[in-house]
C-alpha cells in the first residue's frame, strides 16, 4: 500500500527556525505550511487542515498553549496531534501542555532527528486510528445495508397495511377496529423509532471506541450518586413492565464508573430481555450491584425460559435474535450488542449463564482503574 503523504503545520515565531524546519520536513517528503504565531496558526489550520502541528510555546499575539486550547474546543480539529517546541523545561509546563492535548513536548535546542522520530510516531498512531475508524464505519455501513431490508420491513409493512385500512373510505370500521388499527400503527412506529435510535447508539459507540482521549475521560469518571439514580431507574422499569424488580446494593459509599445515561441504557436492555424471556406466570427479576474500591459488578437474573448454551455467544452479536419468530426483538437485535460495546469501552467483561427453563444470569464486571 502506498504510504500516505502527510501535511504538517509549523507554528514558530522565529523565522530561521521556521524556515529550517520547513525545508527539513519537505526533504523528508512532508507537505508543509507555516505560521508566525498562534492566531495565524488557527487560520492556517482551517485552510490547510494539517495532519500534525509542530508549535512553539512562547510567541507574540497568541502563544502555543492558547492556540491549542482553541483547537481543543473545536470538534473538527481537536484530534490533530500536536508537538510543542519550547525553551521551557519546567515539569508544570510539560504537564499543562499534555493536559490540553499536546502529543509530545520537545525542549530547545533539539536535534532534528529527535523531532522526526516523534513526528513519525505520532503520525503512525494518528493514521492507524483513522484507518481503524474507517474500517469500523465500513462495518457499520455494511451492517446497516444488511439489516435494513430485514429489520425495517415488518414494522413498515404493518404500518402501511393498517394506514391503508384507516384511509379506505369504502371500509366501514367500528370504533373498536379503529382503536386496534391505531394501536398496531403506534407499536410499529415505536419499534422503528427504537431501531433507528439503537443503530445511532451503536455507531456512536463504535466511533468512541477509537478515540483514546474519550476513552480515558469515560474510564476516569466516578459517580458517587449512583444509588439514587439506580433506584430511580429500577422504579421506572418496574412501572413500565408492571412487575416488582428485586434489587440489592452493596458498597454504596464507593463510586460507580457509569454515568446516569450509561447505567440507564444497560439496565433497560438487560431487564427488558429478562422480562421478554420469562413466561407471564414466572416473572422474577432481580438486580444486584456491588461497588468495591477495585471493581464494580452488576448482575441481572431471571427465572425465565433460558437460552441454549450454543446460542449464548451469538446473542451478543449485532442483529442476532434468538428464536426470532417467537421472541421478535423490538430493537432489531441490537440491545445486547450495545451493552457489550459499553462494557468493552469501560475495559470490563460480560458473562452470561443460562439453563433452559431455569433462567439466565448476566454479570458485568468493570475494573475501577486508579484515576
C-alpha positions as CSV (number, residue, x, y, z in Angstrom):
1,X,0.0,0.0,0.0
2,X,1.3,3.4,-0.9
3,X,2.5,5.5,2.0
4,X,0.2,8.5,2.6
5,X,1.6,12.0,2.2
6,X,1.0,13.9,5.5
7,X,0.6,17.6,5.9
8,X,2.4,19.4,8.8
9,X,1.8,22.9,10.0
10,X,4.8,24.7,11.6
11,X,3.9,27.4,14.1
12,X,7.0,29.3,15.1
13,X,7.8,33.0,15.6
14,X,11.5,32.7,14.9
15,X,11.8,32.8,11.1
16,X,15.2,31.0,10.8
17,X,13.9,28.0,12.8
18,X,10.5,28.1,11.0
19,X,12.1,28.0,7.5
20,X,14.7,25.4,8.5
21,X,12.0,23.1,9.8
22,X,10.0,23.6,6.7
23,X,13.0,22.7,4.5
24,X,13.9,19.7,6.5
25,X,10.4,18.3,6.7
26,X,9.8,18.8,2.9
27,X,13.1,17.0,2.3
28,X,11.5,14.1,4.3
29,X,8.5,14.1,1.9
30,X,6.0,16.0,4.1
31,X,3.8,18.8,2.8
32,X,4.2,21.8,5.0
33,X,2.8,25.2,5.7
34,X,3.9,27.8,8.3
35,X,2.5,30.4,10.7
36,X,4.3,33.0,12.8
37,X,2.1,32.9,15.9
38,X,-0.9,31.1,17.3
39,X,-3.6,33.4,15.8
40,X,-2.1,32.9,12.4
41,X,-1.8,29.2,13.1
42,X,-5.5,28.9,13.9
43,X,-6.4,30.4,10.5
44,X,-3.9,28.1,8.7
45,X,-5.4,25.1,10.4
46,X,-8.8,25.9,8.9
47,X,-7.5,26.3,5.4
48,X,-4.5,23.9,5.4
49,X,-6.1,21.1,7.5
50,X,-2.8,19.6,8.7
51,X,-2.4,16.0,9.9
52,X,0.0,17.2,12.6
53,X,1.1,20.5,14.1
54,X,4.6,21.4,15.4
55,X,4.1,24.5,17.5
56,X,6.3,26.8,19.6
57,X,5.0,27.8,23.0
58,X,6.3,31.4,23.6
59,X,5.1,33.5,20.7
60,X,3.7,37.1,20.3
61,X,0.0,37.8,19.6
62,X,-1.1,34.3,20.7
63,X,1.1,31.6,22.4
64,X,1.0,27.9,21.7
65,X,-1.0,26.9,24.8
66,X,-3.8,29.4,23.9
67,X,-3.8,28.2,20.3
68,X,-4.1,24.5,21.5
69,X,-6.9,25.4,23.9
70,X,-8.9,27.0,20.9
71,X,-8.3,23.8,18.9
72,X,-9.4,21.5,21.7
73,X,-12.8,23.2,21.7
74,X,-13.3,22.7,18.0
75,X,-14.8,19.2,17.1
76,X,-13.2,19.5,13.6
77,X,-9.6,20.0,14.9
78,X,-9.4,18.7,18.5
79,X,-7.9,15.4,17.4
80,X,-5.0,16.8,15.4
81,X,-1.8,15.6,17.1
82,X,0.4,18.5,18.3
83,X,4.1,18.6,19.3
84,X,5.2,21.6,21.4
85,X,8.6,23.1,20.9
86,X,9.9,25.3,23.7
87,X,12.9,26.5,25.7
88,X,10.9,25.8,28.8
89,X,11.6,22.5,30.5
90,X,9.6,23.0,33.7
91,X,7.5,19.9,34.6
92,X,4.5,22.0,35.3
93,X,4.6,23.5,31.8
94,X,5.0,20.0,30.3
95,X,2.1,18.6,32.3
96,X,-0.1,21.6,31.3
97,X,0.8,21.2,27.7
98,X,-0.1,17.5,27.7
99,X,-3.3,18.2,29.7
100,X,-4.7,20.4,26.8
101,X,-3.9,17.9,24.1
102,X,-0.2,18.1,23.2
103,X,1.1,14.7,21.9
104,X,4.7,15.5,22.8
105,X,6.9,18.2,24.3
106,X,10.4,18.8,23.0
107,X,12.7,21.3,24.5
108,X,15.1,23.6,22.6
109,X,17.7,23.2,21.5
110,X,16.9,19.8,19.8
111,X,18.2,17.6,17.1
112,X,16.0,17.4,14.0
113,X,16.3,13.6,14.1
114,X,14.7,13.5,17.5
115,X,11.8,15.7,16.3
116,X,11.4,13.5,13.2
117,X,11.2,10.3,15.4
118,X,8.4,12.0,17.4
119,X,6.6,13.2,14.3
120,X,6.7,9.8,12.6
121,X,5.5,8.0,15.8
122,X,2.6,10.5,16.3
123,X,1.5,10.3,12.6
124,X,1.6,6.5,12.6
125,X,-0.6,6.5,15.6
126,X,-2.9,9.1,14.1
127,X,-3.1,7.2,10.7
128,X,-3.7,3.8,12.4
129,X,-6.5,5.4,14.4
130,X,-8.1,6.9,11.3
131,X,-7.8,3.5,9.5
132,X,-9.4,1.7,12.4
133,X,-12.2,4.3,12.5
134,X,-12.8,4.0,8.7
135,X,-12.9,0.2,9.0
136,X,-15.4,0.4,11.8
137,X,-17.6,2.8,9.8
138,X,-17.4,0.4,6.8
139,X,-18.6,-2.4,9.1
140,X,-21.4,-0.3,10.4
141,X,-22.5,0.7,6.8
142,X,-22.4,-3.0,5.7
143,X,-24.4,-4.0,8.8
144,X,-27.0,-1.3,8.1
145,X,-27.3,-2.3,4.5
146,X,-27.8,-5.9,5.6
147,X,-30.2,-5.1,8.4
148,X,-32.5,-2.5,6.7
149,X,-34.3,-4.9,4.4
150,X,-34.9,-7.4,7.2
151,X,-35.5,-5.2,10.3
152,X,-37.4,-2.3,8.7
153,X,-39.7,-4.5,6.5
154,X,-42.1,-5.9,9.1
155,X,-42.9,-2.7,11.0
156,X,-43.2,-0.7,7.8
157,X,-45.4,-3.3,6.2
158,X,-47.6,-3.3,9.3
159,X,-47.9,0.4,9.4
160,X,-48.6,0.6,5.7
161,X,-51.3,-2.1,5.9
162,X,-53.2,-0.6,8.8
163,X,-52.9,3.0,7.5
164,X,-54.4,1.8,4.2
165,X,-57.3,0.4,6.0
166,X,-57.8,3.6,8.1
167,X,-57.8,5.6,4.9
168,X,-60.1,3.3,3.0
169,X,-63.5,5.2,2.8
170,X,-65.3,2.1,1.5
171,X,-64.4,0.1,4.5
172,X,-66.9,0.8,7.4
173,X,-64.8,0.5,10.5
174,X,-66.1,0.0,14.1
175,X,-64.7,2.1,16.9
176,X,-63.1,-1.0,18.3
177,X,-61.4,-1.7,14.9
178,X,-60.2,1.9,14.7
179,X,-58.6,1.7,18.1
180,X,-56.9,-1.7,17.2
181,X,-55.6,-0.3,13.9
182,X,-54.1,2.8,15.6
183,X,-52.6,0.6,18.3
184,X,-50.8,-1.5,15.7
185,X,-49.6,1.6,13.9
186,X,-48.3,3.0,17.2
187,X,-46.5,-0.2,18.1
188,X,-44.8,-0.4,14.7
189,X,-43.8,3.3,15.0
190,X,-42.3,2.7,18.4
191,X,-40.4,-0.3,17.1
192,X,-39.0,1.7,14.2
193,X,-38.0,4.6,16.5
194,X,-36.1,2.3,18.8
195,X,-34.5,0.5,15.9
196,X,-33.2,3.8,14.5
197,X,-32.0,5.1,17.9
198,X,-30.2,1.8,18.6
199,X,-28.5,2.0,15.2
200,X,-27.3,5.5,16.0
201,X,-26.2,4.5,19.5
202,X,-24.1,1.5,18.3
203,X,-22.5,3.7,15.6
204,X,-21.6,6.3,18.2
205,X,-20.1,3.7,20.5
206,X,-18.1,2.2,17.6
207,X,-16.6,5.7,17.0
208,X,-16.0,6.4,20.7
209,X,-14.0,3.1,20.9
210,X,-11.4,4.6,18.5
211,X,-10.9,7.8,20.4
212,X,-8.2,7.3,23.1
213,X,-8.9,10.6,24.8
214,X,-12.6,10.0,25.0
215,X,-11.9,6.5,26.4
216,X,-9.6,7.9,29.1
217,X,-12.3,10.5,30.0
218,X,-15.0,7.8,30.3
219,X,-12.9,5.5,32.4
220,X,-11.8,8.2,34.8
221,X,-15.4,9.2,35.6
222,X,-16.7,8.4,39.1
223,X,-20.3,8.6,40.1
224,X,-20.9,8.9,43.8
225,X,-24.6,9.5,43.4
226,X,-25.3,6.1,41.7
227,X,-27.6,4.7,44.4
228,X,-30.2,7.4,43.9
229,X,-30.0,7.0,40.1
230,X,-30.1,3.2,40.3
231,X,-33.3,3.2,42.4
232,X,-35.0,5.7,40.1
233,X,-34.2,3.6,37.0
234,X,-35.5,0.4,38.8
235,X,-38.7,2.2,39.9
236,X,-39.3,3.4,36.3
237,X,-38.8,0.0,34.8
238,X,-41.0,-1.7,37.4
239,X,-43.8,0.6,36.5
240,X,-43.2,0.1,32.8
241,X,-43.4,-3.7,32.9
242,X,-45.9,-3.8,35.9
243,X,-43.6,-6.2,37.8
244,X,-41.7,-6.0,41.0
245,X,-37.9,-5.9,40.4
246,X,-36.0,-7.0,43.4
247,X,-32.6,-5.4,43.9
248,X,-29.7,-5.2,46.4
249,X,-27.0,-2.6,46.5
250,X,-23.6,-3.1,48.2
251,X,-20.8,-0.7,48.8
252,X,-22.9,2.4,48.2
253,X,-20.2,4.6,49.7
254,X,-17.9,3.6,46.8
255,X,-18.4,5.2,43.3
256,X,-19.8,3.6,40.2
257,X,-18.0,4.0,36.9
258,X,-21.2,4.7,35.0
259,X,-23.0,8.0,34.5
260,X,-26.8,8.0,34.6
261,X,-27.3,7.5,30.8
262,X,-24.9,4.5,30.7
263,X,-26.4,2.9,33.7
264,X,-29.9,3.5,32.3
265,X,-29.0,2.0,28.9
266,X,-27.5,-1.2,30.5
267,X,-30.4,-1.7,32.9
268,X,-33.1,-1.1,30.3
269,X,-31.6,-3.6,27.9
270,X,-30.9,-6.3,30.5
271,X,-34.2,-6.0,32.3
272,X,-36.3,-5.8,29.1
273,X,-34.6,-9.1,28.0
274,X,-35.2,-10.7,31.3
275,X,-38.9,-9.7,31.1
276,X,-39.3,-10.8,27.5
277,X,-37.8,-14.3,28.1
278,X,-39.9,-15.0,31.1
279,X,-43.3,-16.7,31.0
280,X,-46.1,-14.4,32.4
281,X,-46.6,-16.6,35.4
282,X,-42.8,-16.8,36.2
283,X,-41.5,-13.3,36.0
284,X,-38.9,-13.0,38.8
285,X,-36.3,-10.4,38.0
286,X,-33.5,-9.5,40.5
287,X,-30.7,-7.0,40.1
288,X,-27.5,-6.9,42.3
289,X,-25.0,-4.0,42.2
290,X,-21.7,-4.2,44.1
291,X,-19.3,-1.3,44.4
292,X,-15.8,-2.0,45.6
293,X,-12.5,0.1,45.5
294,X,-11.2,-2.1,42.7
295,X,-14.3,-3.1,40.7
296,X,-18.0,-2.5,40.1
297,X,-20.2,-5.5,39.5
298,X,-23.8,-5.6,38.1
299,X,-25.9,-8.8,37.9
300,X,-29.3,-9.2,36.4
301,X,-31.0,-12.5,36.9
302,X,-34.4,-14.0,35.9
303,X,-36.1,-17.4,36.2
304,X,-37.4,-17.5,32.7
305,X,-37.1,-19.8,29.7
306,X,-33.3,-19.7,29.5
307,X,-31.1,-19.8,26.4
308,X,-29.3,-22.8,24.9
309,X,-25.5,-22.8,25.5
310,X,-24.8,-22.7,21.8
311,X,-26.8,-19.5,21.5
312,X,-25.2,-17.5,24.3
313,X,-22.2,-16.2,22.3
314,X,-24.4,-15.4,19.3
315,X,-26.8,-13.2,21.2
316,X,-24.2,-10.6,21.9
317,X,-23.6,-10.0,18.2
318,X,-25.4,-7.2,16.3
319,X,-28.7,-8.2,14.7
320,X,-28.8,-11.7,16.1
321,X,-32.1,-12.6,17.6
322,X,-32.6,-15.8,19.5
323,X,-35.7,-17.7,18.3
324,X,-36.6,-14.7,16.1
325,X,-40.1,-16.0,15.2
326,X,-41.2,-16.4,18.8
327,X,-39.3,-13.6,20.5
328,X,-39.1,-10.9,17.9
329,X,-37.0,-8.1,19.4
330,X,-38.2,-4.6,19.1
331,X,-34.8,-3.2,18.8
332,X,-33.6,-5.2,15.9
333,X,-31.3,-7.4,17.9
334,X,-29.0,-4.5,18.9
335,X,-29.7,-4.1,22.7
336,X,-27.2,-6.7,24.0
337,X,-24.7,-5.6,21.4
338,X,-24.9,-2.1,22.8
339,X,-24.4,-3.4,26.3
340,X,-21.4,-5.5,25.1
341,X,-19.8,-2.4,23.4
342,X,-20.3,-0.3,26.5
343,X,-18.6,-2.9,28.7
344,X,-15.7,-3.1,26.2
345,X,-15.3,0.7,26.4
346,X,-15.1,0.5,30.2
347,X,-12.5,-2.3,29.8
348,X,-14.8,-4.7,31.6
349,X,-16.2,-8.1,30.8
350,X,-19.7,-9.6,30.4
351,X,-20.6,-13.1,31.4
352,X,-23.8,-15.0,30.7
353,X,-25.0,-18.1,32.4
354,X,-28.3,-19.8,31.4
355,X,-30.2,-23.0,31.7
356,X,-33.3,-24.0,29.8
357,X,-36.5,-23.5,31.9
358,X,-34.4,-22.3,34.9
359,X,-33.4,-18.8,33.9
360,X,-30.5,-16.6,32.9
361,X,-27.9,-14.6,34.8
362,X,-25.9,-11.7,33.1
363,X,-22.9,-10.4,35.0
364,X,-21.0,-7.3,34.2
365,X,-17.6,-6.6,35.9
366,X,-15.9,-3.2,35.4
367,X,-12.4,-2.6,36.9
368,X,-12.1,0.6,38.8
369,X,-8.8,1.9,37.4
370,X,-6.8,4.4,39.5
371,X,-7.6,8.0,38.5
